[in-house]
Amino acid sequence: MSNRQSVKGALADLTAQIFGENGADAPATRIGPRQRGSGAIGAPTELAQFSVGYQELERKVEALEGQQGRALRVRLDLCDDAPFHTSPLDLEQVARLRKNLAENGQSAPGIVRALPDGRYEVLAGRHRKAALIELGHEAWDVSIRDIDDDLAERLVFYDNLLAPSISEYAKYLGFARRRESRKLTLEELARESGVSRSLVGRLLTFGDLPAEARAIIEKAPEKIGAKLAEELAGLTPRHASRVTEAVALVVAGTLQASKAPAWVVGLHATIRPAALPETVIKQGKATYAKLSRRAGQLVVRFTDPTEAVEVEDAIAELLRKRAAALKG
């Protein structure tokens, strides 16, 4: 029998550790070993399964939060997000929570731990906290836990792995932080998280990309997946600058992700010109013309085609004056 835990099972074990020694009230979400003959689960499917059952588990954890621990009313301005989060707040989730909290109030406390300076560190519930702040609340219900850095980091780590909206780059950041903070091997990371060794390895290949490429990904992490990161990481030793350029083109939407590796090594791959927003010139309420710039070209489209003939000489004269000014 396999002793590997699912991500949900790992988070359930963590809640058992946090909420009590015996974990009797912790949610029973461990997934049993795969049946013989069922076949291996591919990495894309495994990544998708991070979010399967997430809402169900979240409800169980919230119910457990309400049943256990020392509940207090704490000022929101004293609560800071834990440093272990690898992704920004999901603003859509905050908006959904804001609507629910406005109607029903806070039904489950956040999980925090007290800091020596009198402030609190939010381990779970940062989206609830943000929604309450937006609603104008000054305090919220929290459950205070006396746990060490390792357990706190693991709680946030598994919660991030399960979140439906988290990018694969954010998952990489979570694994990379965990590997660095605890000096864990690839096998230990896989065993601890319940994720296959091959998938953990694929996610960690983001770290093999050039630093400049990672800086670009950080601004739009949803644009670069783990599969592409793995392919580009293999090309980085010989084509680092091209890899960075390819990442920039994929993020900009001018190069298809599937064509990026071929483009890096100089094989044919089509780059779509980046379409920029048009400038609309009005004639009263009607549109007189539209201007757009693309790949060194300035295109003017007139509503009345005859206007192109009428203004051609004026545009040519303007360009001549511009050229003379630049020369001088």
Backbone bond lengths (Angstrom), bond angles and torsions (degrees), N, CA, C in turn:
res aa  C-N    CA-C-N  psi(-1)  N-CA   C-N-CA  omega(-1)  CA-C   N-CA-C  phi
1 M - - - 1.464 - - 1.513 110.56 -
2 S 1.311 115.74 141.44 1.459 120.28 178.79 1.511 110.40 -75.46
3 N 1.348 116.01 140.75 1.468 119.68 177.50 1.519 111.44 -102.38
4 R 1.348 115.33 10.88 1.468 118.85 -179.79 1.517 110.65 -76.86
5 Q 1.321 116.99 134.33 1.459 121.60 179.04 1.517 110.59 -92.50
6 S 1.298 116.03 150.34 1.461 119.49 168.65 1.516 108.25 -73.15
7 V 1.337 115.74 164.05 1.461 119.00 176.26 1.518 110.20 -60.62
8 K 1.322 116.32 -40.17 1.458 119.31 178.76 1.516 111.02 -63.80
9 G 1.330 116.41 -39.07 1.453 119.19 178.20 1.507 111.76 -65.27
10 A 1.339 116.56 -37.96 1.457 120.03 178.92 1.514 111.45 -64.12
11 L 1.327 116.03 -41.47 1.466 119.03 179.07 1.523 110.55 -68.18
12 A 1.334 116.59 -35.48 1.465 119.70 177.58 1.519 110.34 -63.81
13 D 1.347 116.98 -40.88 1.461 119.91 177.68 1.520 110.98 -63.24
14 L 1.332 115.55 -37.92 1.471 118.78 178.98 1.513 111.07 -63.98
15 T 1.325 117.08 -44.18 1.457 118.88 179.99 1.513 110.78 -63.82
16 A 1.342 116.25 -32.65 1.464 119.35 176.94 1.516 110.33 -64.34
17 Q 1.338 116.73 -41.28 1.462 120.38 178.49 1.526 111.38 -65.86
18 I 1.334 115.45 -38.28 1.460 119.14 -176.27 1.522 111.63 -73.68
19 F 1.348 115.99 -41.08 1.454 119.74 -171.71 1.520 114.05 -92.57
20 G 1.308 118.52 -4.55 1.453 119.04 177.82 1.509 111.54 167.81
21 E 1.319 116.02 153.45 1.447 121.52 -177.13 1.530 111.82 -61.82
22 N 1.344 116.19 -44.75 1.452 118.32 -175.98 1.517 113.28 -88.52
23 G 1.352 116.54 -14.33 1.464 120.13 177.20 1.510 112.89 62.75
24 A 1.325 116.90 28.36 1.465 118.99 -174.86 1.511 112.68 -63.12
25 D 1.335 117.15 -31.94 1.459 119.68 -177.23 1.510 113.03 -96.54
26 A 1.332 117.33 2.62 1.464 119.64 -178.76 1.515 110.05 -70.04
27 P 1.358 116.88 148.69 1.464 119.54 -178.36 1.508 111.96 -64.78
28 A 1.338 116.92 133.99 1.461 121.36 -179.18 1.507 108.62 -87.45
29 T 1.348 116.82 86.72 1.462 120.13 -174.75 1.519 112.40 -116.91
30 R 1.328 117.49 10.62 1.464 118.46 -179.45 1.519 110.31 -64.72
31 I 1.316 116.51 135.94 1.455 121.47 178.44 1.518 107.87 -96.57
32 G 1.297 117.31 132.37 1.457 121.08 -177.85 1.503 112.57 -72.65
33 P 1.341 116.31 174.79 1.465 120.40 -179.05 1.520 111.15 -63.57
34 R 1.315 116.32 150.32 1.457 121.69 -179.02 1.516 109.90 -67.69
35 Q 1.328 115.85 140.81 1.452 119.86 -179.22 1.516 110.69 -68.37
36 R 1.327 116.30 144.87 1.455 121.66 179.78 1.524 110.50 -58.15
37 G 1.333 114.82 134.81 1.450 119.56 176.83 1.515 114.11 85.53
38 S 1.329 118.00 4.76 1.461 118.89 -177.66 1.507 112.55 -80.71
39 G 1.352 117.08 -17.04 1.451 119.75 178.68 1.499 112.37 89.78
40 A 1.345 116.31 159.68 1.462 121.06 -178.94 1.512 110.14 -78.89
41 I 1.316 115.02 150.84 1.461 120.82 176.01 1.511 108.89 -93.72
42 G 1.335 118.46 125.11 1.455 122.01 -179.84 1.515 111.53 -71.01
43 A 1.347 115.00 160.69 1.468 119.66 -176.47 1.521 113.22 -59.89
44 P 1.356 120.85 -44.86 1.468 119.01 179.33 1.520 112.05 -59.62
45 T 1.351 115.92 -41.70 1.474 118.86 178.94 1.506 110.70 -65.17
46 E 1.332 115.44 -40.35 1.467 119.19 -179.03 1.517 110.80 -64.17
47 L 1.334 117.02 -39.28 1.463 119.98 177.04 1.521 110.34 -63.81
48 A 1.322 116.25 -41.00 1.461 118.80 179.95 1.520 111.14 -64.23
49 Q 1.337 116.65 -32.67 1.449 119.87 -177.02 1.522 113.26 -72.48
50 F 1.338 117.46 -10.45 1.459 119.16 174.84 1.526 110.52 -55.65
51 S 1.352 115.93 -35.34 1.456 119.10 -175.04 1.525 113.56 -93.03
52 V 1.351 117.14 -7.30 1.458 119.66 -179.59 1.530 109.42 -68.22
53 G 1.284 116.06 125.58 1.459 120.22 179.53 1.507 114.17 77.12
54 Y 1.330 117.52 6.77 1.471 119.37 -176.62 1.528 111.53 -62.20
55 Q 1.320 116.78 -44.88 1.460 119.03 -177.98 1.521 111.25 -64.12
56 E 1.345 116.43 -37.58 1.463 119.62 177.95 1.529 110.45 -63.36
57 L 1.334 116.01 -45.59 1.463 119.62 179.23 1.521 111.09 -64.03
58 E 1.348 115.91 -39.96 1.458 119.72 -179.51 1.524 110.64 -61.18
59 R 1.334 116.76 -40.51 1.462 119.47 178.50 1.530 110.93 -63.50
60 K 1.339 116.87 -40.77 1.459 120.03 -179.95 1.521 111.45 -66.24
61 V 1.342 115.60 -41.47 1.462 119.12 178.70 1.518 110.60 -64.28
62 E 1.350 117.21 -41.14 1.456 120.28 179.49 1.529 111.10 -64.47
63 A 1.340 115.38 -38.53 1.465 118.06 177.81 1.513 110.18 -64.73
64 L 1.333 116.41 -39.14 1.452 120.56 178.89 1.518 110.80 -66.34
65 E 1.334 116.12 -38.22 1.467 119.72 177.37 1.527 110.40 -57.62
66 G 1.335 115.74 -39.84 1.453 119.28 -177.11 1.510 113.60 -73.76
67 Q 1.345 117.55 -18.90 1.449 120.32 -176.22 1.519 113.06 -95.06
68 Q 1.321 117.57 -25.95 1.458 120.93 -171.08 1.526 110.99 -116.25
69 G 1.306 115.77 158.92 1.450 121.19 168.14 1.506 113.81 86.87
70 R 1.314 114.39 179.11 1.447 123.39 -176.32 1.523 108.25 -96.32
71 A 1.315 117.35 103.57 1.452 122.16 -177.54 1.520 109.91 -85.46
72 L 1.335 115.60 133.02 1.456 121.24 179.94 1.513 110.26 -136.89
73 R 1.312 114.78 159.16 1.459 121.69 172.63 1.523 105.80 -98.05
74 V 1.334 116.83 118.48 1.460 121.45 -173.26 1.523 109.12 -125.46
75 R 1.310 116.52 143.90 1.465 121.13 176.90 1.527 109.84 -64.73
76 L 1.319 115.34 134.51 1.463 120.22 -179.08 1.524 112.59 -64.29
77 D 1.336 116.66 -32.33 1.468 118.67 -177.51 1.530 112.31 -74.36
78 L 1.323 117.33 -3.06 1.466 120.77 176.07 1.525 111.85 -98.42
79 C 1.332 116.83 -0.69 1.464 121.34 -174.24 1.531 110.76 -108.80
80 D 1.310 115.76 121.50 1.462 122.50 179.01 1.526 109.75 -112.08
81 D 1.337 117.18 144.76 1.458 120.41 176.82 1.527 109.59 -64.66
82 A 1.325 116.52 141.27 1.462 121.15 177.15 1.529 109.87 -61.94
83 P 1.322 117.98 149.98 1.472 120.51 -177.44 1.522 113.53 -76.76
84 F 1.320 118.77 3.09 1.459 121.10 -173.95 1.521 113.35 -89.64
85 H 1.338 118.43 -6.44 1.461 120.86 -178.96 1.526 109.80 -71.49
86 T 1.329 116.64 140.10 1.469 121.38 -177.63 1.517 113.12 -110.73
87 S 1.310 117.75 1.39 1.464 120.51 -179.83 1.519 109.14 -137.52
88 P 1.330 116.45 154.09 1.466 119.64 178.33 1.514 111.14 -71.85
89 L 1.307 116.33 169.84 1.458 120.69 176.43 1.528 110.45 -59.25
90 D 1.317 116.08 141.56 1.457 122.09 173.80 1.530 106.54 -85.20
91 L 1.327 116.68 104.50 1.460 120.57 -174.31 1.528 112.30 -65.03
92 E 1.336 117.16 -30.01 1.460 119.45 176.99 1.523 110.78 -67.32
93 Q 1.330 116.16 -39.36 1.461 119.75 177.65 1.525 110.55 -66.10
94 V 1.331 116.45 -39.86 1.465 120.37 177.31 1.524 110.13 -60.58
95 A 1.327 116.45 -41.57 1.468 120.38 -179.70 1.526 111.31 -64.52
96 R 1.345 116.15 -41.50 1.464 119.18 178.31 1.524 110.67 -63.87
97 L 1.323 116.27 -43.63 1.461 120.34 179.74 1.526 111.10 -65.56
98 R 1.316 116.24 -37.56 1.461 119.96 -179.78 1.528 110.65 -60.29
99 K 1.323 116.09 -42.67 1.458 120.22 179.46 1.524 110.60 -65.02
100 N 1.335 116.45 -43.93 1.465 120.41 -179.45 1.522 111.91 -66.47
101 L 1.328 116.34 -43.23 1.467 120.45 -178.79 1.525 111.21 -67.07
102 A 1.321 116.55 -33.32 1.462 119.48 178.56 1.516 111.21 -64.68
103 E 1.336 116.07 -33.07 1.459 120.89 -178.11 1.526 112.47 -86.43
104 N 1.337 116.03 -40.92 1.463 119.97 -168.20 1.515 115.07 -116.62
105 G 1.334 117.86 -10.83 1.457 119.41 -177.13 1.518 111.49 77.69
106 Q 1.316 116.82 179.08 1.457 122.40 -176.63 1.528 109.73 -83.09
107 S 1.324 116.54 115.31 1.462 120.55 -176.86 1.513 113.39 -93.29
108 A 1.325 118.08 -20.68 1.470 121.51 -179.35 1.523 108.59 -137.97
109 P 1.321 117.57 141.07 1.464 120.10 -179.14 1.518 112.38 -76.21
110 G 1.319 116.21 157.94 1.447 120.44 170.65 1.523 109.15 -77.71
111 I 1.316 116.66 164.89 1.467 121.07 175.53 1.519 107.96 -105.17
112 V 1.318 117.46 124.61 1.461 122.27 179.84 1.522 109.14 -133.97
113 R 1.311 115.17 164.64 1.463 119.82 168.66 1.520 107.88 -129.08
114 A 1.304 115.46 145.00 1.460 121.01 -176.72 1.522 110.52 -78.33
115 L 1.326 115.57 139.64 1.459 121.67 177.05 1.529 109.84 -103.55
116 P 1.325 117.77 157.37 1.469 120.64 -176.95 1.523 114.20 -60.04
117 D 1.346 117.58 -26.61 1.469 120.38 -176.70 1.527 113.10 -86.11
118 G 1.331 117.06 7.96 1.457 120.18 178.32 1.514 114.63 91.68
119 R 1.336 117.19 -2.39 1.453 120.42 177.47 1.528 109.24 -94.78
120 Y 1.332 115.92 176.91 1.459 120.56 -178.33 1.529 109.80 -127.97
121 E 1.323 115.50 150.11 1.453 122.24 179.75 1.524 108.47 -111.74
122 V 1.334 116.94 122.66 1.462 121.84 -176.69 1.527 109.67 -83.51
123 L 1.329 115.88 118.03 1.456 121.86 178.47 1.524 111.26 -95.78
124 A 1.309 117.41 -35.43 1.470 122.24 177.85 1.518 108.03 -145.06
125 G 1.323 115.39 134.56 1.458 119.65 179.70 1.512 114.21 109.88
126 R 1.342 117.92 16.22 1.470 118.64 -176.71 1.532 111.26 -67.37
127 H 1.348 117.86 -29.18 1.457 119.16 176.86 1.525 110.70 -71.19
128 R 1.333 115.99 -38.40 1.470 119.71 174.59 1.523 110.10 -61.95
129 K 1.298 116.27 -42.52 1.464 120.22 179.84 1.525 110.47 -60.18
130 A 1.342 116.76 -46.21 1.468 120.72 -179.62 1.525 110.89 -62.43
131 A 1.348 116.70 -40.80 1.467 120.13 -179.87 1.524 111.38 -65.39
132 L 1.325 116.83 -40.48 1.465 120.65 179.06 1.526 111.24 -65.54
133 I 1.320 116.53 -38.57 1.470 120.42 177.30 1.521 110.01 -62.34
134 E 1.342 116.22 -43.56 1.462 119.79 179.26 1.524 111.69 -63.54
135 L 1.319 116.32 -29.28 1.463 120.60 178.78 1.524 112.28 -81.11
136 G 1.319 116.53 -3.67 1.455 119.85 177.21 1.516 115.11 90.13
137 H 1.325 118.24 10.41 1.463 120.78 178.74 1.532 110.04 -72.09
138 E 1.304 116.35 148.82 1.460 121.84 178.75 1.527 112.43 -104.88
139 A 1.338 117.55 -17.24 1.464 120.86 -179.35 1.518 109.19 -144.53
140 W 1.335 115.85 163.03 1.457 120.51 177.98 1.516 109.86 -147.75
141 D 1.343 115.78 166.26 1.458 121.38 179.22 1.518 109.53 -85.43
142 V 1.326 116.34 131.76 1.459 120.64 178.97 1.519 109.58 -134.10
143 S 1.313 114.30 156.53 1.454 122.40 172.98 1.523 106.53 -113.70
144 I 1.319 116.81 119.43 1.465 121.64 -174.17 1.526 109.79 -89.59
145 R 1.325 115.87 129.95 1.460 121.70 -179.81 1.516 110.53 -119.51
146 D 1.301 115.93 135.70 1.461 121.88 177.40 1.523 107.90 -97.73
147 I 1.341 116.45 84.38 1.465 121.19 -177.29 1.518 109.25 -128.57
148 D 1.340 116.18 155.47 1.456 120.79 -176.89 1.525 111.28 -84.13
149 D 1.340 115.34 176.38 1.465 120.69 -177.24 1.527 111.99 -60.33
150 D 1.319 116.99 -39.22 1.458 120.15 -177.38 1.522 111.15 -62.66
151 L 1.315 117.06 -48.50 1.457 120.38 -179.04 1.529 110.80 -67.46
152 A 1.336 116.69 -37.32 1.463 120.04 178.25 1.528 110.72 -64.05
153 E 1.321 116.74 -43.82 1.456 120.45 179.76 1.519 111.00 -63.96
154 R 1.319 117.21 -40.15 1.457 120.96 -179.71 1.528 111.27 -66.15
155 L 1.329 116.33 -39.79 1.463 119.39 179.08 1.527 110.40 -60.15
156 V 1.322 117.09 -47.27 1.464 121.12 179.61 1.528 110.33 -67.15
157 F 1.320 116.32 -39.48 1.461 122.53 -178.24 1.529 111.12 -59.04
158 Y 1.335 117.49 -51.54 1.457 120.49 -178.64 1.521 111.17 -69.23
159 D 1.318 117.50 -35.82 1.453 120.68 177.65 1.519 110.13 -61.42
160 N 1.339 116.61 -39.54 1.460 121.04 177.71 1.529 111.56 -66.11
161 L 1.331 117.21 -40.19 1.455 119.92 -179.71 1.522 111.47 -62.44
162 L 1.314 116.90 -32.60 1.454 121.08 -176.97 1.520 113.72 -84.32
163 A 1.326 117.64 -23.03 1.461 120.23 -173.75 1.528 110.69 -59.81
164 P 1.331 118.62 128.32 1.467 121.19 -175.01 1.523 113.86 -61.43
165 S 1.322 118.16 -31.77 1.460 120.45 -171.23 1.524 113.87 -94.32
166 I 1.307 118.29 -2.14 1.459 119.31 -173.67 1.532 110.60 -73.41
167 S 1.324 116.94 140.37 1.460 121.68 -178.62 1.525 110.53 -79.57
168 E 1.322 115.33 162.09 1.463 119.12 177.27 1.524 110.82 -67.26
169 Y 1.321 116.99 -28.60 1.466 119.23 176.18 1.524 110.41 -66.29
170 A 1.329 117.37 -39.15 1.466 120.17 177.27 1.520 110.69 -65.97
171 K 1.339 117.17 -35.85 1.458 120.26 175.25 1.530 109.99 -62.25
172 Y 1.326 115.65 -41.96 1.466 119.58 176.00 1.526 111.01 -57.62
173 L 1.329 116.60 -45.87 1.460 119.79 -179.39 1.526 110.95 -59.65
174 G 1.339 116.69 -38.14 1.454 120.28 178.68 1.515 111.70 -64.94
175 F 1.332 117.03 -46.44 1.462 120.09 178.50 1.528 111.24 -65.27
176 A 1.340 116.78 -41.35 1.459 120.15 -179.31 1.529 111.10 -63.59
177 R 1.331 116.54 -42.09 1.462 120.04 177.67 1.530 110.49 -62.78
178 R 1.338 115.19 -43.82 1.461 119.61 -178.69 1.527 110.70 -64.13
179 R 1.322 116.52 -42.32 1.471 120.46 179.18 1.519 111.13 -62.75
180 E 1.327 116.33 -41.48 1.459 120.02 -177.66 1.527 111.71 -72.69
181 S 1.325 117.49 -42.65 1.466 120.02 -174.63 1.514 112.61 -71.11
182 R 1.341 116.81 -33.22 1.468 119.94 -176.87 1.516 112.78 -111.86
183 K 1.339 117.86 0.53 1.466 122.29 179.63 1.530 111.19 56.05
184 L 1.328 115.47 47.52 1.454 120.98 -177.73 1.527 111.22 -90.06
185 T 1.323 116.28 145.77 1.458 121.32 174.16 1.524 109.56 -80.29
186 L 1.329 115.00 171.78 1.462 120.04 178.39 1.531 110.36 -60.66
187 E 1.315 116.12 -42.78 1.469 120.26 179.61 1.527 111.04 -63.65
188 E 1.338 117.05 -40.25 1.459 120.58 -179.71 1.528 111.51 -67.51
189 L 1.334 116.31 -38.05 1.464 119.92 176.62 1.524 110.80 -62.92
190 A 1.336 116.00 -43.38 1.456 120.01 179.95 1.523 110.69 -64.31
191 R 1.326 116.66 -44.66 1.461 120.50 -178.77 1.521 111.16 -65.33
192 E 1.334 116.77 -41.97 1.457 120.96 -177.73 1.523 111.85 -67.19
193 S 1.344 116.55 -38.84 1.464 120.64 -174.10 1.522 113.24 -89.00
194 G 1.342 117.04 -20.74 1.451 119.25 -175.30 1.508 113.00 80.54
195 V 1.331 117.01 12.06 1.463 122.93 178.43 1.522 107.90 -102.04
196 S 1.326 117.83 146.77 1.453 120.61 -177.20 1.524 111.38 -61.42
197 R 1.311 115.30 150.49 1.468 120.89 179.42 1.522 110.97 -60.27
198 S 1.338 117.34 -39.12 1.464 120.28 -178.47 1.524 111.25 -65.08
199 L 1.322 117.02 -38.08 1.457 119.52 -179.81 1.524 110.93 -71.22
200 V 1.333 116.90 -41.51 1.467 119.23 176.66 1.528 109.54 -59.24
201 G 1.340 115.90 -44.13 1.462 119.66 178.99 1.508 112.62 -61.22
202 R 1.340 116.22 -40.57 1.473 120.02 179.10 1.520 110.51 -63.63
203 L 1.321 117.48 -44.93 1.461 120.34 -179.61 1.526 111.17 -62.42
204 L 1.317 116.21 -37.57 1.470 119.68 -177.73 1.518 112.91 -71.57
205 T 1.343 118.86 -11.64 1.464 119.66 178.65 1.526 112.17 -69.69
206 F 1.332 117.75 -14.74 1.463 118.31 171.86 1.524 109.91 -54.80
207 G 1.330 116.32 -34.93 1.453 120.70 -178.22 1.516 113.78 -69.62
208 D 1.343 117.48 -14.33 1.468 121.11 179.07 1.523 112.27 -90.23
209 L 1.308 117.26 -4.94 1.466 120.41 176.74 1.522 109.87 -75.74
210 P 1.335 118.28 157.07 1.474 120.02 176.43 1.521 110.97 -57.61
211 A 1.330 115.89 147.44 1.465 120.59 -179.80 1.524 111.21 -56.72
212 E 1.344 116.93 -36.31 1.460 120.40 179.86 1.524 111.13 -65.70
213 A 1.330 116.16 -36.51 1.464 119.93 178.51 1.528 110.42 -67.86
214 R 1.329 116.83 -41.36 1.469 119.60 179.15 1.524 110.99 -64.69
215 A 1.319 116.83 -34.76 1.469 120.17 178.05 1.529 110.15 -63.40
216 I 1.327 117.14 -36.18 1.468 120.84 177.57 1.528 110.13 -69.53
217 I 1.325 116.44 -42.61 1.468 120.92 -179.18 1.516 110.92 -62.77
218 E 1.318 117.44 -37.26 1.466 120.99 -178.01 1.523 112.03 -58.86
219 K 1.332 117.57 -27.07 1.458 121.08 -179.09 1.534 112.07 -81.90
220 A 1.337 117.13 -20.74 1.474 121.41 179.09 1.523 108.06 -148.49
221 P 1.336 118.15 65.54 1.467 121.23 -172.01 1.521 114.62 -62.91
222 E 1.320 117.38 -23.65 1.460 119.73 -178.18 1.530 112.22 -73.52
223 K 1.341 118.10 -11.84 1.461 121.37 -175.57 1.528 113.55 -83.25
224 I 1.332 118.35 -21.24 1.463 121.99 -176.51 1.529 108.91 -119.80
225 G 1.335 116.21 117.35 1.457 120.51 179.90 1.515 112.24 -91.59
226 A 1.332 115.43 172.23 1.467 120.86 -177.34 1.527 111.70 -66.10
227 K 1.338 117.72 -34.81 1.471 120.07 179.79 1.518 110.76 -62.56
228 L 1.329 117.19 -46.79 1.459 120.32 178.62 1.519 110.54 -66.14
229 A 1.327 117.70 -40.16 1.464 120.65 178.77 1.523 110.54 -58.42
230 E 1.330 116.84 -42.40 1.462 120.76 179.95 1.525 110.85 -63.08
231 E 1.333 117.04 -43.10 1.465 120.78 -179.61 1.526 111.24 -65.51
232 L 1.339 116.12 -44.28 1.467 119.63 -178.95 1.518 111.79 -70.76
233 A 1.321 117.24 -32.54 1.468 120.19 178.53 1.526 110.55 -62.05
234 G 1.339 116.55 -36.33 1.459 119.63 178.18 1.517 113.15 -67.41
235 L 1.328 117.37 -22.66 1.470 121.70 179.57 1.522 112.60 -93.97
236 T 1.322 117.08 -11.06 1.465 121.17 -173.83 1.534 114.10 -60.66
237 P 1.337 120.00 -42.43 1.481 118.27 -177.74 1.522 114.23 -55.82
238 R 1.332 117.99 -32.91 1.469 120.86 -177.56 1.522 113.26 -104.32
239 H 1.330 117.97 -19.55 1.468 120.48 -173.58 1.525 111.38 -135.32
240 A 1.303 118.63 46.54 1.469 120.84 -172.93 1.525 112.57 -57.65
241 S 1.322 117.03 -46.66 1.462 119.36 -176.73 1.524 111.34 -67.16
242 R 1.335 116.56 -37.85 1.470 120.31 177.90 1.528 111.03 -67.55
243 V 1.329 116.32 -36.09 1.463 119.85 177.44 1.525 109.92 -62.22
244 T 1.317 116.37 -45.68 1.463 120.06 178.73 1.521 110.82 -61.34
245 E 1.330 116.55 -41.87 1.467 120.10 179.52 1.528 110.67 -65.74
246 A 1.334 116.46 -38.86 1.464 120.03 179.10 1.526 111.12 -64.19
247 V 1.327 116.74 -41.62 1.462 120.77 177.41 1.527 109.82 -59.54
248 A 1.335 116.62 -44.35 1.462 120.85 179.79 1.533 111.03 -61.57
249 L 1.334 116.97 -39.99 1.461 120.88 -179.24 1.529 111.64 -69.42
250 V 1.328 116.50 -39.61 1.472 119.91 177.86 1.522 110.38 -65.16
251 V 1.326 116.62 -44.36 1.462 120.56 179.05 1.520 110.71 -62.62
252 A 1.331 117.15 -37.12 1.466 121.16 179.62 1.522 112.37 -75.06
253 G 1.343 116.96 -14.25 1.451 120.29 179.62 1.507 114.18 86.07
254 T 1.324 118.09 13.05 1.466 120.93 -178.68 1.524 112.96 -99.62
255 L 1.324 118.02 -5.51 1.465 122.55 177.28 1.523 107.81 -136.93
256 Q 1.321 116.89 128.80 1.453 120.59 178.46 1.523 110.04 -68.26
257 A 1.329 115.85 138.66 1.462 120.39 -178.20 1.525 111.29 -57.35
258 S 1.331 116.84 -39.08 1.469 120.27 -177.76 1.526 112.25 -67.30
259 K 1.337 117.20 -21.90 1.464 121.05 -178.69 1.532 112.62 -96.14
260 A 1.318 117.58 -8.11 1.465 121.02 -173.44 1.528 113.57 -60.38
261 P 1.352 120.58 -46.46 1.464 119.32 179.92 1.522 112.87 -59.19
262 A 1.333 117.28 -42.02 1.464 120.24 178.47 1.520 110.83 -63.86
263 W 1.321 116.45 -39.08 1.464 120.27 179.44 1.530 110.70 -64.11
264 V 1.309 116.98 -38.03 1.469 120.88 -179.19 1.523 111.48 -60.51
265 V 1.321 117.48 -41.21 1.470 120.47 -177.13 1.519 112.32 -89.92
266 G 1.341 117.05 7.19 1.455 120.61 172.87 1.496 115.46 92.39
267 L 1.333 117.36 5.81 1.460 119.20 175.62 1.517 109.68 -78.51
268 H 1.307 116.46 164.93 1.462 120.51 -175.44 1.518 111.14 -67.19
269 A 1.289 115.74 129.50 1.465 121.97 172.35 1.518 107.25 -152.40
270 T 1.310 116.26 130.15 1.457 121.20 -175.60 1.521 111.07 -76.32
271 I 1.324 115.98 129.67 1.460 121.81 174.20 1.518 107.99 -106.53
272 R 1.299 115.86 117.92 1.461 119.94 179.61 1.521 109.62 -76.95
273 P 1.356 118.07 131.69 1.461 119.44 176.40 1.524 110.43 -58.31
274 A 1.298 115.10 138.58 1.469 119.31 179.98 1.522 109.80 -74.15
275 A 1.303 116.18 119.86 1.454 120.89 179.18 1.527 109.61 -84.43
276 L 1.323 115.79 124.18 1.455 120.27 -179.92 1.529 109.99 -99.31
277 P 1.299 117.63 156.98 1.470 119.81 178.89 1.520 111.52 -58.53
278 E 1.313 116.04 144.31 1.458 121.01 179.62 1.523 110.73 -83.22
279 T 1.321 115.10 148.34 1.454 121.72 171.27 1.523 108.04 -97.90
280 V 1.297 115.92 121.06 1.467 120.49 -176.98 1.529 109.22 -99.22
281 I 1.328 115.71 127.83 1.464 121.87 178.04 1.530 108.00 -106.65
282 K 1.323 114.92 121.53 1.454 120.80 -174.35 1.537 112.20 -94.73
283 Q 1.308 115.58 151.10 1.461 123.52 171.79 1.522 105.37 -124.35
284 G 1.343 113.57 87.38 1.454 118.13 -169.16 1.524 107.95 73.32
285 K 1.336 115.87 -125.30 1.458 119.71 176.52 1.524 112.44 -93.13
286 A 1.316 116.28 -11.04 1.461 120.92 -178.86 1.524 110.61 -88.72
287 T 1.342 116.07 157.43 1.469 121.22 177.32 1.521 109.25 -86.43
288 Y 1.335 115.85 124.16 1.459 121.12 178.44 1.527 110.34 -87.05
289 A 1.335 116.25 -47.51 1.460 120.04 -178.33 1.524 109.65 -158.98
290 K 1.337 115.73 163.29 1.457 122.61 175.53 1.519 109.05 -128.53
291 L 1.346 116.09 134.53 1.455 121.88 179.09 1.528 109.05 -113.00
292 S 1.333 116.50 136.06 1.453 121.23 174.44 1.522 109.14 -141.49
293 R 1.333 115.22 147.42 1.465 121.06 -178.27 1.518 108.30 -118.05
294 R 1.334 115.80 133.64 1.458 120.17 -178.70 1.517 109.57 -154.06
295 A 1.346 115.54 122.33 1.472 121.74 174.29 1.522 112.37 48.49
296 G 1.323 117.30 50.38 1.456 121.38 175.90 1.509 114.84 80.63
297 Q 1.310 116.99 6.92 1.464 120.36 -179.67 1.531 109.53 -114.96
298 L 1.309 115.21 139.86 1.455 121.40 173.64 1.533 106.89 -111.15
299 V 1.324 115.91 114.29 1.459 120.92 -175.15 1.532 108.95 -107.17
300 V 1.346 115.22 129.10 1.457 121.07 177.42 1.521 108.06 -114.96
301 R 1.320 116.60 123.40 1.462 121.60 179.28 1.529 108.52 -114.66
302 F 1.314 115.78 116.06 1.461 121.43 -179.00 1.522 110.13 -91.70
303 T 1.321 116.27 140.72 1.464 120.40 174.95 1.525 110.02 -64.37
304 D 1.334 115.49 -40.25 1.464 121.60 175.83 1.524 107.57 -100.60
305 P 1.342 120.24 109.01 1.465 122.71 -176.05 1.519 114.17 -55.01
306 T 1.325 118.40 -29.05 1.465 120.23 -178.22 1.529 111.77 -67.28
307 E 1.325 116.95 -20.56 1.463 119.83 179.51 1.525 111.67 -64.95
308 A 1.336 117.38 -27.09 1.462 120.14 179.24 1.519 110.81 -60.93
309 V 1.324 115.87 -38.91 1.462 120.46 178.72 1.526 110.46 -70.63
310 E 1.318 115.95 -39.51 1.460 120.77 -175.94 1.534 112.63 -65.80
311 V 1.333 117.22 -35.87 1.470 119.38 -173.43 1.524 113.04 -103.74
312 E 1.346 117.89 0.71 1.462 120.11 -176.94 1.532 111.75 -59.03
313 D 1.344 117.26 -45.41 1.469 120.44 -178.77 1.528 110.88 -64.60
314 A 1.336 116.56 -39.15 1.469 120.43 -179.66 1.534 110.77 -64.97
315 I 1.319 117.29 -40.00 1.462 120.60 178.54 1.525 110.55 -66.97
316 A 1.334 116.61 -42.96 1.463 120.76 178.88 1.524 110.68 -60.08
317 E 1.323 117.55 -42.06 1.466 121.34 179.58 1.528 110.70 -65.14
318 L 1.319 116.89 -40.46 1.465 121.07 177.64 1.523 110.85 -60.88
319 L 1.334 116.61 -42.00 1.462 120.45 179.90 1.524 111.58 -67.87
320 R 1.326 117.66 -36.89 1.467 120.90 177.74 1.521 110.39 -63.62
321 K 1.321 117.14 -43.41 1.460 121.06 178.31 1.522 110.69 -63.71
322 R 1.339 116.67 -40.49 1.465 120.90 178.09 1.520 111.64 -62.40
323 A 1.349 116.37 -43.24 1.456 120.53 179.77 1.525 111.66 -64.64
324 A 1.334 115.85 -39.68 1.468 119.93 178.42 1.522 110.64 -65.42
325 A 1.296 117.30 -41.10 1.461 121.05 179.47 1.509 111.58 -62.95
326 L 1.336 117.80 -41.41 1.476 121.91 179.68 1.516 111.01 -66.94
327 K 1.338 116.44 -35.73 1.453 120.21 179.51 1.514 110.93 -68.29
328 G 1.353 115.30 -39.81 1.468 119.46 179.66 1.498 112.14 -69.79
